[in-house]
């Protein structure tokens, strides 16, 4: 399934709404994505192992 994105649900660390993210399963990554509900910046850490994603999120200004 090369080239397909993984859809993962996370909880926004600001407004606590559940939102869906599309994750590239080809490599682990850390990036910022705005919440689709409150528009605040979420720091996303996506660790990829055996084609599955382990997702951590926090407020951007707090960092990991």
MOPAC internal coordinates of N, CA, C and O (Angstrom, degrees):
PM7 1SCF
backbone

  N    0.0000 0     0.00 0     0.00 0    0    0    0
  C    1.4536 1     0.00 0     0.00 0    1    0    0
  C    1.5132 1   110.41 1     0.00 0    2    1    0
  O    1.2310 1   120.85 1  -138.68 1    3    2    1
  N    1.2943 1   115.98 1    41.32 1    3    2    1
  C    1.4525 1   121.55 1   179.60 1    5    3    2
  C    1.5186 1   109.81 1   -62.42 1    6    5    3
  O    1.2310 1   120.46 1   -44.67 1    7    6    5
  N    1.3048 1   116.73 1   135.33 1    7    6    5
  C    1.4575 1   121.79 1   175.90 1    9    7    6
  C    1.5130 1   114.07 1    94.27 1   10    9    7
  O    1.2310 1   119.58 1   169.68 1   11   10    9
  N    1.3254 1   118.40 1   -10.32 1   11   10    9
  C    1.4573 1   120.00 1   179.11 1   13   11   10
  C    1.5192 1   109.87 1   -87.00 1   14   13   11
  O    1.2310 1   121.08 1   -35.69 1   15   14   13
  N    1.3137 1   115.54 1   144.31 1   15   14   13
  C    1.4615 1   120.98 1   177.52 1   17   15   14
  C    1.5192 1   109.83 1   -91.16 1   18   17   15
  O    1.2310 1   120.83 1   -30.85 1   19   18   17
  N    1.3256 1   116.02 1   149.15 1   19   18   17
  C    1.4599 1   121.46 1   175.47 1   21   19   18
  C    1.5191 1   108.84 1   -93.22 1   22   21   19
  O    1.2310 1   120.18 1   -45.53 1   23   22   21
  N    1.3194 1   117.25 1   134.47 1   23   22   21
  C    1.4597 1   121.22 1   175.60 1   25   23   22
  C    1.5255 1   107.83 1   -97.04 1   26   25   23
  O    1.2310 1   120.70 1   -58.05 1   27   26   25
  N    1.3190 1   116.27 1   121.95 1   27   26   25
  C    1.4621 1   122.51 1  -178.84 1   29   27   26
  C    1.5226 1   109.47 1  -126.06 1   30   29   27
  O    1.2310 1   120.26 1   -43.46 1   31   30   29
  N    1.3186 1   117.10 1   136.54 1   31   30   29
  C    1.4619 1   122.05 1   176.20 1   33   31   30
  C    1.5212 1   109.34 1   -93.64 1   34   33   31
  O    1.2310 1   120.97 1   -44.57 1   35   34   33
  N    1.3270 1   115.74 1   135.43 1   35   34   33
  C    1.4624 1   121.51 1   177.41 1   37   35   34
  C    1.5291 1   108.28 1  -132.41 1   38   37   35
  O    1.2310 1   120.92 1   -14.56 1   39   38   37
  N    1.3157 1   115.85 1   165.44 1   39   38   37
  C    1.4576 1   121.59 1   174.53 1   41   39   38
  C    1.5182 1   108.38 1  -105.74 1   42   41   39
  O    1.2310 1   120.58 1   -53.96 1   43   42   41
  N    1.3157 1   116.50 1   126.04 1   43   42   41
  C    1.4657 1   121.20 1   179.69 1   45   43   42
  C    1.5213 1   109.03 1   -61.89 1   46   45   43
  O    1.2310 1   119.90 1   -50.11 1   47   46   45
  N    1.3523 1   117.79 1   129.89 1   47   46   45
  C    1.4647 1   120.31 1  -179.90 1   49   47   46
  C    1.5341 1   113.80 1   -75.63 1   50   49   47
  O    1.2310 1   119.96 1  -179.44 1   51   50   49
  N    1.3189 1   117.68 1     0.56 1   51   50   49
  C    1.4641 1   121.70 1   177.41 1   53   51   50
  C    1.5258 1   111.37 1  -105.47 1   54   53   51
  O    1.2310 1   120.33 1   123.04 1   55   54   53
  N    1.3438 1   116.98 1   -56.96 1   55   54   53
  C    1.4736 1   120.96 1  -173.14 1   57   55   54
  C    1.5252 1   112.78 1  -102.88 1   58   57   55
  O    1.2310 1   119.68 1   172.84 1   59   58   57
  N    1.3307 1   118.22 1    -7.16 1   59   58   57
  C    1.4618 1   125.61 1   176.84 1   61   59   58
  C    1.5299 1   114.03 1    67.55 1   62   61   59
  O    1.2310 1   120.24 1  -166.31 1   63   62   61
  N    1.3227 1   117.14 1    13.69 1   63   62   61
  C    1.4696 1   120.59 1   174.57 1   65   63   62
  C    1.5261 1   109.27 1   -78.76 1   66   65   63
  O    1.2310 1   120.55 1   -30.41 1   67   66   65
  N    1.3186 1   116.56 1   149.59 1   67   66   65
  C    1.4575 1   121.94 1   175.30 1   69   67   66
  C    1.5171 1   108.62 1   -85.25 1   70   69   67
  O    1.2310 1   120.57 1   -52.51 1   71   70   69
  N    1.3245 1   116.51 1   127.49 1   71   70   69
  C    1.4668 1   120.99 1   177.17 1   73   71   70
  C    1.5242 1   108.47 1  -130.54 1   74   73   71
  O    1.2310 1   120.91 1   -21.17 1   75   74   73
  N    1.3192 1   115.87 1   158.83 1   75   74   73
  C    1.4594 1   121.93 1   179.16 1   77   75   74
  C    1.5243 1   109.95 1  -103.01 1   78   77   75
  O    1.2310 1   121.29 1   -41.84 1   79   78   77
  N    1.3299 1   115.13 1   138.16 1   79   78   77
  C    1.4600 1   122.14 1   175.54 1   81   79   78
  C    1.5179 1   108.53 1  -117.52 1   82   81   79
  O    1.2310 1   120.48 1   -31.41 1   83   82   81
  N    1.3246 1   116.69 1   148.59 1   83   82   81
  C    1.4549 1   121.95 1   172.32 1   85   83   82
  C    1.5221 1   107.43 1  -102.60 1   86   85   83
  O    1.2310 1   120.66 1   -58.61 1   87   86   85
  N    1.3252 1   116.34 1   121.39 1   87   86   85
  C    1.4570 1   123.14 1  -174.56 1   89   87   86
  C    1.5188 1   109.95 1  -111.91 1   90   89   87
  O    1.2310 1   120.41 1   -47.59 1   91   90   89
  N    1.3276 1   116.82 1   132.41 1   91   90   89
  C    1.4706 1   122.55 1   174.52 1   93   91   90
  C    1.5282 1   107.79 1   -77.42 1   94   93   91
  O    1.2310 1   119.46 1   -65.47 1   95   94   93
  N    1.3426 1   118.64 1   114.53 1   95   94   93
  C    1.4570 1   120.65 1  -176.21 1   97   95   94
  C    1.5309 1   114.57 1   -81.12 1   98   97   95
  O    1.2310 1   119.76 1  -174.37 1   99   98   97
  N    1.3262 1   118.06 1     5.63 1   99   98   97
  C    1.4606 1   120.35 1  -176.53 1  101   99   98
  C    1.5248 1   112.90 1   -78.24 1  102  101   99
  O    1.2310 1   119.79 1   157.90 1  103  102  101
  N    1.3566 1   118.01 1   -22.10 1  103  102  101
  C    1.4601 1   120.25 1   179.58 1  105  103  102
  C    1.5183 1   110.80 1  -161.99 1  106  105  103
  O    1.2310 1   121.06 1   -23.61 1  107  106  105
  N    1.3342 1   115.58 1   156.39 1  107  106  105
  C    1.4606 1   120.83 1   174.44 1  109  107  106
  C    1.5237 1   108.64 1   -69.49 1  110  109  107
  O    1.2310 1   120.71 1   -28.21 1  111  110  109
  N    1.3320 1   116.24 1   151.79 1  111  110  109
  C    1.4583 1   119.23 1  -175.10 1  113  111  110
  C    1.5240 1   110.84 1  -159.21 1  114  113  111
  O    1.2310 1   121.24 1   -25.10 1  115  114  113
  N    1.3193 1   115.24 1   154.90 1  115  114  113
  C    1.4534 1   122.84 1   171.69 1  117  115  114
  C    1.5148 1   106.80 1  -127.24 1  118  117  115
  O    1.2310 1   120.91 1   -51.17 1  119  118  117
  N    1.3301 1   115.87 1   128.83 1  119  118  117
  C    1.4640 1   119.81 1  -177.61 1  121  119  118
  C    1.5220 1   109.91 1  -155.34 1  122  121  119
  O    1.2310 1   120.67 1   -10.26 1  123  122  121
  N    1.3215 1   116.33 1   169.74 1  123  122  121
  C    1.4599 1   122.60 1   177.74 1  125  123  122
  C    1.5179 1   109.37 1  -107.59 1  126  125  123
  O    1.2310 1   121.32 1   -45.46 1  127  126  125
  N    1.3265 1   115.08 1   134.54 1  127  126  125
  C    1.4640 1   120.73 1   175.77 1  129  127  126
  C    1.5182 1   107.78 1  -135.90 1  130  129  127
  O    1.2310 1   120.53 1   -43.44 1  131  130  129
  N    1.3257 1   116.59 1   136.56 1  131  130  129
  C    1.4576 1   120.56 1   178.80 1  133  131  130
  C    1.5247 1   110.07 1   -76.32 1  134  133  131
  O    1.2310 1   121.15 1   -38.74 1  135  134  133
  N    1.3360 1   115.40 1   141.26 1  135  134  133
  C    1.4608 1   120.87 1   175.21 1  137  135  134
  C    1.5235 1   108.92 1   -61.95 1  138  137  135
  O    1.2310 1   120.34 1   -42.61 1  139  138  137
  N    1.3200 1   116.96 1   137.39 1  139  138  137
  C    1.4641 1   121.72 1  -179.47 1  141  139  138
  C    1.5234 1   111.41 1   -75.32 1  142  141  139
  O    1.2310 1   120.11 1   168.45 1  143  142  141
  N    1.3452 1   117.39 1   -11.55 1  143  142  141
  C    1.4619 1   121.27 1  -178.68 1  145  143  142
  C    1.5317 1   111.06 1  -101.83 1  146  145  143
  O    1.2310 1   120.22 1   124.11 1  147  146  145
  N    1.3519 1   117.18 1   -55.89 1  147  146  145
  C    1.4698 1   120.20 1  -174.77 1  149  147  146
  C    1.5277 1   113.55 1  -102.56 1  150  149  147
  O    1.2310 1   119.93 1   174.30 1  151  150  149
  N    1.3212 1   117.73 1    -5.70 1  151  150  149
  C    1.4674 1   124.40 1   175.97 1  153  151  150
  C    1.5283 1   114.62 1    67.59 1  154  153  151
  O    1.2310 1   119.42 1  -165.09 1  155  154  153
  N    1.3152 1   118.70 1    14.91 1  155  154  153
  C    1.4594 1   120.89 1   178.44 1  157  155  154
  C    1.5250 1   109.89 1   -88.06 1  158  157  155
  O    1.2310 1   119.85 1   -26.85 1  159  158  157
  N    1.3396 1   117.88 1   153.15 1  159  158  157
  C    1.4685 1   121.33 1  -173.67 1  161  159  158
  C    1.5301 1   113.14 1   -79.15 1  162  161  159
  O    1.2310 1   121.08 1   -56.60 1  163  162  161
  N    1.3291 1   115.54 1   123.40 1  163  162  161
  C    1.4580 1   123.10 1   178.94 1  165  163  162
  C    1.5183 1   108.52 1  -105.65 1  166  165  163
  O    1.2310 1   120.47 1   -50.99 1  167  166  165
  N    1.3260 1   116.71 1   129.01 1  167  166  165
  C    1.4543 1   121.59 1   174.36 1  169  167  166
  C    1.5281 1   107.33 1   -86.68 1  170  169  167
  O    1.2310 1   120.76 1   -58.47 1  171  170  169
  N    1.3321 1   116.16 1   121.53 1  171  170  169
  C    1.4603 1   122.84 1  -175.49 1  173  171  170
  C    1.5221 1   108.88 1  -112.99 1  174  173  171
  O    1.2310 1   120.57 1   -50.34 1  175  174  173
  N    1.3322 1   116.51 1   129.66 1  175  174  173
  C    1.4575 1   122.36 1   172.87 1  177  175  174
  C    1.5242 1   106.20 1  -117.31 1  178  177  175
  O    1.2310 1   120.64 1   -66.04 1  179  178  177
  N    1.3323 1   116.39 1   113.96 1  179  178  177
  C    1.4581 1   121.93 1  -179.55 1  181  179  178
  C    1.5230 1   108.51 1  -111.69 1  182  181  179
  O    1.2310 1   120.89 1   -70.11 1  183  182  181
  N    1.3325 1   115.91 1   109.89 1  183  182  181
  C    1.4538 1   121.65 1   177.16 1  185  183  182
  C    1.5266 1   107.17 1   -97.03 1  186  185  183
  O    1.2310 1   120.47 1   -55.98 1  187  186  185
  N    1.3284 1   116.71 1   124.02 1  187  186  185
  C    1.4566 1   122.07 1  -177.12 1  189  187  186
  C    1.5221 1   109.58 1  -103.54 1  190  189  187
  O    1.2310 1   120.69 1   -52.78 1  191  190  189
  N    1.3343 1   116.29 1   127.22 1  191  190  189
  C    1.4572 1   122.09 1   178.31 1  193  191  190
  C    1.5197 1   108.83 1  -142.28 1  194  193  191
  O    1.2310 1   120.71 1   -59.41 1  195  194  193
  N    1.3327 1   116.25 1   120.59 1  195  194  193
  C    1.4767 1   121.96 1  -179.93 1  197  195  194
  C    1.5213 1   112.57 1    53.81 1  198  197  195
  O    1.2310 1   120.51 1  -140.77 1  199  198  197
  N    1.3330 1   116.62 1    39.23 1  199  198  197
  C    1.4579 1   121.34 1   177.12 1  201  199  198
  C    1.5096 1   114.67 1    78.02 1  202  201  199
  O    1.2310 1   119.87 1  -176.00 1  203  202  201
  N    1.3271 1   117.85 1     4.00 1  203  202  201
  C    1.4616 1   121.63 1   178.16 1  205  203  202
  C    1.5179 1   108.93 1  -113.32 1  206  205  203
  O    1.2310 1   121.20 1   -30.72 1  207  206  205
  N    1.3230 1   115.31 1   149.28 1  207  206  205
  C    1.4671 1   120.92 1  -176.92 1  209  207  206
  C    1.5225 1   111.02 1  -106.51 1  210  209  207
  O    1.2310 1   120.89 1   -45.08 1  211  210  209
  N    1.3216 1   115.90 1   134.92 1  211  210  209
  C    1.4581 1   122.41 1   169.57 1  213  211  210
  C    1.5306 1   105.28 1  -109.05 1  214  213  211
  O    1.2310 1   120.66 1   -63.21 1  215  214  213
  N    1.3243 1   116.34 1   116.79 1  215  214  213
  C    1.4562 1   121.66 1  -171.20 1  217  215  214
  C    1.5202 1   110.44 1  -108.60 1  218  217  215
  O    1.2310 1   120.89 1   -47.75 1  219  218  217
  N    1.3365 1   115.90 1   132.25 1  219  218  217
  C    1.4587 1   123.20 1   171.33 1  221  219  218
  C    1.5219 1   106.75 1  -122.06 1  222  221  219
  O    1.2310 1   120.42 1   -40.66 1  223  222  221
  N    1.3248 1   116.80 1   139.34 1  223  222  221
  C    1.4639 1   120.31 1   176.34 1  225  223  222
  C    1.5142 1   109.48 1  -133.68 1  226  225  223
  O    1.2310 1   121.25 1   -28.78 1  227  226  225
  N    1.3170 1   115.22 1   151.22 1  227  226  225
  C    1.4630 1   122.09 1   176.05 1  229  227  226
  C    1.5314 1   108.48 1  -153.66 1  230  229  227
  O    1.2310 1   121.04 1   -10.00 1  231  230  229
  N    1.3091 1   115.62 1   170.00 1  231  230  229
  C    1.4529 1   119.60 1   173.84 1  233  231  230
  C    1.5259 1   107.56 1   -66.50 1  234  233  231
  O    1.2310 1   120.59 1   -42.07 1  235  234  233
  N    1.3215 1   116.48 1   137.93 1  235  234  233
  C    1.4670 1   120.48 1  -174.20 1  237  235  234
  C    1.5268 1   112.92 1   -55.25 1  238  237  235
  O    1.2310 1   120.18 1   139.38 1  239  238  237
  N    1.3204 1   117.27 1   -40.62 1  239  238  237
  C    1.4685 1   119.88 1  -176.66 1  241  239  238
  C    1.5319 1   113.57 1   -74.41 1  242  241  239
  O    1.2310 1   119.24 1   168.91 1  243  242  241
  N    1.3318 1   119.06 1   -11.09 1  243  242  241
  C    1.4558 1   122.00 1   178.06 1  245  243  242
  C    1.5273 1   112.09 1   -88.41 1  246  245  243
  O    1.2310 1   119.90 1   149.24 1  247  246  245
  N    1.3285 1   117.80 1   -30.76 1  247  246  245
  C    1.4591 1   122.08 1  -179.92 1  249  247  246
  C    1.5270 1   111.64 1    66.30 1  250  249  247
  O    1.2310 1   121.33 1    -1.12 1  251  250  249
  N    1.3302 1   115.06 1   178.88 1  251  250  249
  C    1.4685 1   120.56 1   179.33 1  253  251  250
  C    1.5073 1   110.16 1  -101.46 1  254  253  251
  O    1.2310 1   120.10 1   180.00 1  255  254  253

